[in-house]
Amino acid sequence: MHAIISSIEHSAIEEQMRILERLGLQVSRIDPDSKGHIEAEQIESRIRKETALICIMNVNNETGAIQNIKAIAESIKETVLQKKILRTMRIALQYQHIKFEDQKESADFGLLDLWKLLSAAEDKSLA
């Protein structure tokens, strides 16, 4: 099996990928451009017949870069459907910047940090 992730994924994703690599999963890591963005072509070029998962962080908490997940998903849609690849994105910081409704068809599931939502709910500036 094979997975594709960005080289700037949150440590929660990166640590799991390292564990899975020790168990035999092959992982391709994509480096972002100088602005922190991942392009669809970078993902497409790394898809193999054994690719089972693509995971891209939507909003990077360290660089502030926001990926164009909708454009990426549209660009690789046919390949993903043909190969039955799962698409996931980490959406922990997304609620501050992007409406999930606008991207609901861009991934098969999202990964969410509950503590961040709870912290935001307590932050009076978000009220």
Wavefront OBJ file of the C-alpha trace (Angstrom):
o trace
v 0.000 0.000 0.000
v 0.988 3.594 -0.583
v 0.003 6.961 0.901
v 0.681 10.537 -0.184
v 1.052 13.327 2.370
v 2.605 16.765 2.404
v 5.947 17.247 4.121
v 4.299 19.926 6.283
v 1.608 17.743 7.822
v 0.852 18.098 11.503
v 2.957 15.842 13.712
v -0.160 13.806 14.545
v -0.310 12.690 10.907
v 3.446 12.434 10.405
v 3.909 10.237 13.484
v 1.201 7.835 12.320
v 2.756 7.649 8.869
v 6.145 6.775 10.385
v 4.551 3.952 12.381
v 2.788 2.667 9.263
v 6.040 2.874 7.277
v 7.680 0.570 9.803
v 4.799 -1.823 9.120
v 5.381 -1.698 5.361
v 3.353 1.281 4.084
v 5.168 3.303 1.429
v 4.730 7.045 1.951
v 5.415 9.817 -0.563
v 5.907 13.251 1.003
v 5.310 16.338 -1.125
v 7.265 19.510 -0.434
v 5.331 22.770 -0.761
v 6.412 25.717 -2.886
v 7.971 28.843 -1.334
v 4.529 30.045 -0.198
v 3.697 26.737 1.479
v 1.293 25.500 -1.209
v 0.895 22.026 -2.656
v -0.153 21.796 -6.298
v -2.419 19.099 -7.739
v 0.239 18.156 -10.293
v 2.595 17.229 -7.448
v 0.000 14.843 -6.054
v -1.018 13.441 -9.432
v 2.571 12.621 -10.333
v 2.993 10.520 -7.183
v -0.185 8.466 -7.466
v 0.575 4.780 -8.045
v -1.659 1.795 -8.632
v -1.206 0.856 -4.938
v -2.015 4.362 -3.580
v -4.759 4.080 -0.977
v -4.682 7.440 0.835
v -3.988 11.104 0.123
v -3.756 13.399 3.145
v -3.188 17.148 2.856
v -3.490 19.660 5.710
v -5.944 22.336 4.631
v -4.670 25.225 6.786
v -1.127 25.013 8.127
v -0.894 26.171 11.741
v 2.786 27.118 11.441
v 2.969 28.885 8.079
v -0.626 30.055 7.720
v -0.715 28.638 4.186
v -4.190 27.670 3.020
v -4.251 24.889 0.438
v -6.636 25.108 -2.496
v -8.158 21.735 -1.591
v -11.138 22.248 -3.867
v -8.913 22.783 -6.933
v -6.649 19.883 -5.954
v -9.647 17.579 -5.507
v -11.134 18.606 -8.844
v -7.839 18.099 -10.657
v -7.256 14.550 -9.357
v -10.935 13.546 -9.215
v -10.922 11.051 -12.097
v -7.759 9.279 -10.949
v -9.014 9.098 -7.366
v -12.364 7.650 -8.439
v -10.788 5.084 -10.769
v -8.312 3.885 -8.158
v -10.706 4.213 -5.184
v -8.250 6.329 -3.195
v -9.403 7.835 0.104
v -8.920 11.572 0.401
v -8.613 13.193 3.795
v -7.670 16.614 5.057
v -6.899 17.964 8.488
v -9.508 20.638 9.104
v -8.612 21.725 12.650
v -7.981 25.375 11.774
v -10.265 25.552 8.781
v -13.309 26.845 10.677
v -11.521 30.200 11.108
v -10.847 30.671 7.404
v -13.002 28.482 5.174
v -16.581 27.248 5.236
v -16.555 23.467 5.306
v -19.675 23.468 3.105
v -17.553 24.933 0.299
v -15.206 21.947 0.395
v -17.374 19.053 1.523
v -16.855 17.185 -1.764
v -13.073 17.712 -1.703
v -12.373 14.894 0.766
v -13.876 11.619 1.883
v -13.347 12.545 5.530
v -11.730 15.241 7.655
v -9.553 15.044 10.735
v -10.513 17.441 13.496
v -8.850 18.383 16.775
v -11.693 18.698 19.258
v -9.600 20.640 21.760
v -9.129 23.421 19.200
v -12.863 23.779 18.746
v -13.401 23.828 22.495
v -10.697 26.465 22.880
v -12.307 28.564 20.153
v -15.710 28.271 21.810
v -14.194 29.674 25.008
v -12.495 32.525 23.136
v -14.819 35.494 23.537
v -13.375 37.131 20.415
v -15.029 34.432 18.277
v -18.456 35.017 19.793
l 1 2 3 4 5 6 7 8 9 10 11 12 13 14 15 16 17 18 19 20 21 22 23 24 25 26 27 28 29 30 31 32 33 34 35 36 37 38 39 40 41 42 43 44 45 46 47 48 49 50 51 52 53 54 55 56 57 58 59 60 61 62 63 64 65 66 67 68 69 70 71 72 73 74 75 76 77 78 79 80 81 82 83 84 85 86 87 88 89 90 91 92 93 94 95 96 97 98 99 100 101 102 103 104 105 106 107 108 109 110 111 112 113 114 115 116 117 118 119 120 121 122 123 124 125 126 127
